[in-house]
């Protein structure tokens, strides 16, 4: 996370909102075809890839770049693989950000991600405090835990 800071002592971490289907398609196509629409013959395959990416901008860009200038047979093979094994480039970016957290931030992140998503912020803070994670110092923002600011000390 330190690499993402721009000199300040506070930075924000927030949930990336899912892109709508039209914007997802456009972003993927710009990366895969250098056009805003799928090439003729690639429409169904493009729909499948966009569905797999689930509106995640990082996934759409990475997958679009991976599929760029590939033939239909290669697309079909790659789609089969992606359905079974997640894309390593996307996982490595997420892993890099997670690895930049200190141990307490990792534990807090995992608790929020798996157990407290969309719960009331005060409830989450009480639960984190009970575990010794100092919840109030790590979470600021909306009433539900969707967005967080983490203070670096």
The 8 nearest C-alpha neighbors of each residue, nearest first, counted from 0:
[[1, 99, 3, 2, 96, 100, 4, 97],
 [0, 2, 3, 4, 99, 100, 5, 96],
 [3, 1, 0, 4, 5, 99, 96, 6],
 [2, 4, 1, 0, 5, 10, 96, 6],
 [5, 3, 1, 2, 6, 7, 10, 0],
 [6, 4, 7, 3, 2, 10, 1, 8],
 [5, 7, 4, 8, 9, 3, 1, 10],
 [8, 6, 9, 5, 4, 10, 151, 150],
 [7, 9, 151, 150, 6, 10, 152, 4],
 [10, 8, 150, 7, 151, 149, 11, 148],
 [11, 9, 148, 149, 4, 8, 12, 150],
 [10, 12, 148, 147, 149, 13, 9, 146],
 [13, 11, 147, 148, 146, 10, 14, 149],
 [14, 12, 146, 147, 15, 11, 145, 148],
 [13, 15, 145, 16, 146, 12, 147, 17],
 [16, 14, 13, 17, 55, 56, 18, 12],
 [17, 15, 14, 18, 55, 54, 13, 56],
 [16, 18, 54, 55, 15, 19, 53, 56],
 [19, 17, 54, 23, 22, 16, 20, 55],
 [18, 20, 22, 21, 23, 54, 17, 24],
 [21, 19, 23, 22, 24, 18, 54, 49],
 [22, 20, 24, 23, 19, 25, 18, 26],
 [23, 21, 25, 24, 19, 20, 26, 18],
 [24, 22, 20, 26, 21, 25, 54, 18],
 [23, 25, 21, 27, 22, 26, 28, 20],
 [24, 26, 35, 22, 28, 23, 27, 29],
 [27, 25, 29, 23, 28, 24, 22, 30],
 [26, 28, 63, 59, 24, 30, 25, 29],
 [29, 27, 31, 25, 32, 35, 30, 26],
 [28, 30, 33, 34, 26, 35, 27, 32],
 [29, 31, 63, 64, 28, 27, 33, 32],
 [32, 30, 67, 63, 28, 64, 66, 29],
 [31, 33, 34, 28, 29, 30, 67, 37],
 [34, 32, 29, 30, 31, 28, 35, 67],
 [35, 33, 29, 32, 36, 28, 37, 30],
 [34, 36, 25, 29, 28, 33, 37, 26],
 [37, 35, 34, 28, 25, 38, 24, 29],
 [38, 36, 42, 28, 41, 39, 45, 32],
 [39, 37, 41, 40, 36, 42, 32, 34],
 [38, 40, 41, 37, 42, 36, 43, 45],
 [39, 41, 42, 38, 43, 71, 37, 44],
 [42, 40, 44, 38, 39, 43, 45, 37],
 [41, 43, 45, 44, 37, 40, 46, 39],
 [44, 42, 46, 45, 41, 47, 40, 48],
 [45, 43, 47, 41, 46, 42, 48, 74],
 [44, 46, 42, 48, 47, 43, 41, 49],
 [45, 47, 43, 49, 44, 48, 50, 42],
 [48, 46, 50, 44, 45, 49, 51, 43],
 [47, 49, 51, 45, 50, 46, 52, 44],
 [48, 50, 52, 46, 51, 47, 45, 24],
 [49, 51, 47, 53, 48, 52, 46, 54],
 [50, 52, 48, 53, 49, 47, 82, 81],
 [53, 51, 49, 58, 50, 54, 55, 59],
 [54, 52, 50, 51, 55, 49, 17, 18],
 [53, 55, 18, 17, 52, 23, 56, 19],
 [54, 56, 58, 53, 57, 52, 17, 59],
 [57, 55, 59, 58, 54, 60, 18, 23],
 [58, 56, 60, 59, 55, 61, 89, 62],
 [57, 59, 61, 55, 52, 56, 60, 62],
 [60, 58, 27, 56, 62, 57, 61, 63],
 [61, 59, 63, 57, 58, 62, 27, 30],
 [62, 60, 64, 58, 63, 59, 57, 65],
 [61, 63, 65, 59, 64, 60, 58, 66],
 [64, 62, 31, 30, 27, 60, 66, 65],
 [63, 65, 67, 61, 30, 62, 66, 31],
 [66, 64, 62, 63, 67, 61, 31, 69],
 [65, 67, 63, 64, 31, 69, 62, 68],
 [66, 68, 31, 64, 69, 65, 63, 32],
 [69, 67, 66, 70, 31, 32, 65, 64],
 [70, 68, 67, 66, 73, 74, 71, 72],
 [69, 71, 73, 72, 74, 68, 66, 75],
 [70, 72, 74, 73, 75, 69, 41, 40],
 [73, 71, 75, 74, 70, 76, 69, 77],
 [74, 72, 76, 70, 71, 75, 77, 69],
 [75, 73, 71, 77, 72, 76, 78, 70],
 [76, 74, 78, 72, 73, 77, 71, 79],
 [75, 77, 73, 79, 78, 74, 72, 80],
 [78, 76, 80, 74, 79, 75, 73, 81],
 [79, 77, 81, 75, 80, 76, 74, 82],
 [78, 80, 76, 82, 77, 81, 75, 83],
 [79, 81, 77, 83, 78, 82, 84, 76],
 [82, 80, 84, 78, 83, 85, 79, 77],
 [81, 83, 79, 80, 84, 78, 85, 51],
 [82, 84, 80, 81, 79, 85, 78, 86],
 [85, 83, 81, 80, 82, 86, 87, 79],
 [86, 84, 81, 87, 83, 82, 90, 89],
 [85, 87, 88, 89, 81, 90, 84, 62],
 [86, 88, 90, 89, 91, 85, 84, 92],
 [89, 87, 91, 90, 86, 92, 61, 93],
 [90, 88, 92, 87, 91, 86, 58, 93],
 [89, 91, 87, 93, 88, 92, 94, 86],
 [90, 92, 94, 88, 93, 89, 87, 95],
 [93, 91, 95, 89, 94, 90, 88, 96],
 [92, 94, 90, 96, 91, 95, 97, 89],
 [93, 95, 91, 97, 92, 96, 98, 90],
 [96, 94, 92, 98, 93, 97, 91, 99],
 [97, 95, 99, 93, 94, 98, 0, 92],
 [96, 98, 94, 99, 95, 100, 93, 105],
 [97, 99, 95, 100, 96, 94, 101, 0],
 [100, 98, 0, 96, 97, 95, 101, 1],
 [99, 101, 98, 104, 97, 105, 0, 102],
 [100, 102, 104, 103, 105, 99, 98, 106],
 [103, 101, 105, 104, 106, 100, 107, 98],
 [102, 104, 106, 105, 101, 107, 132, 100],
 [105, 103, 107, 101, 102, 106, 100, 108],
 [106, 104, 108, 102, 103, 107, 100, 109],
 [105, 107, 103, 109, 108, 104, 110, 102],
 [108, 106, 104, 110, 105, 109, 103, 111],
 [109, 107, 105, 111, 106, 110, 104, 112],
 [108, 110, 112, 106, 111, 107, 113, 105],
 [111, 109, 107, 114, 113, 108, 112, 106],
 [110, 112, 115, 108, 109, 114, 113, 116],
 [113, 111, 109, 110, 116, 108, 114, 115],
 [114, 112, 110, 111, 109, 115, 116, 108],
 [113, 115, 110, 111, 116, 112, 109, 118],
 [114, 116, 111, 118, 113, 117, 123, 112],
 [115, 117, 118, 112, 111, 144, 114, 113],
 [118, 116, 143, 144, 115, 145, 119, 120],
 [119, 117, 143, 115, 116, 144, 120, 123],
 [118, 120, 143, 122, 121, 142, 123, 144],
 [119, 121, 143, 123, 142, 122, 144, 124],
 [122, 120, 124, 123, 119, 125, 142, 135],
 [121, 123, 125, 119, 120, 124, 126, 118],
 [124, 122, 126, 120, 121, 125, 127, 115],
 [123, 125, 134, 121, 127, 126, 122, 135],
 [126, 124, 128, 122, 123, 127, 121, 129],
 [125, 127, 129, 123, 128, 124, 122, 130],
 [128, 126, 134, 124, 132, 130, 129, 125],
 [129, 127, 131, 133, 125, 130, 132, 134],
 [130, 128, 126, 127, 131, 125, 132, 133],
 [129, 131, 127, 128, 132, 126, 133, 125],
 [132, 130, 128, 129, 133, 127, 134, 126],
 [131, 133, 127, 128, 134, 130, 107, 103],
 [134, 132, 128, 131, 135, 136, 127, 137],
 [135, 133, 124, 127, 137, 128, 136, 132],
 [134, 136, 137, 138, 124, 133, 139, 128],
 [137, 135, 134, 133, 138, 150, 149, 139],
 [136, 138, 149, 134, 135, 150, 148, 139],
 [139, 137, 147, 135, 148, 136, 134, 149],
 [140, 138, 147, 148, 137, 141, 135, 146],
 [139, 141, 147, 146, 138, 142, 148, 144],
 [140, 142, 143, 144, 146, 145, 139, 120],
 [141, 143, 120, 119, 144, 140, 121, 118],
 [144, 142, 119, 120, 117, 141, 118, 145],
 [143, 145, 117, 120, 146, 118, 116, 141],
 [146, 144, 143, 14, 117, 13, 147, 116],
 [145, 147, 13, 144, 140, 14, 12, 141],
 [148, 146, 138, 12, 139, 13, 140, 11],
 [147, 149, 11, 139, 138, 12, 10, 137],
 [148, 150, 137, 10, 138, 9, 11, 151],
 [149, 151, 9, 137, 152, 148, 8, 136],
 [152, 150, 8, 9, 149, 10, 137, 7],
 [151, 150, 8, 9, 149, 136, 137, 7]]
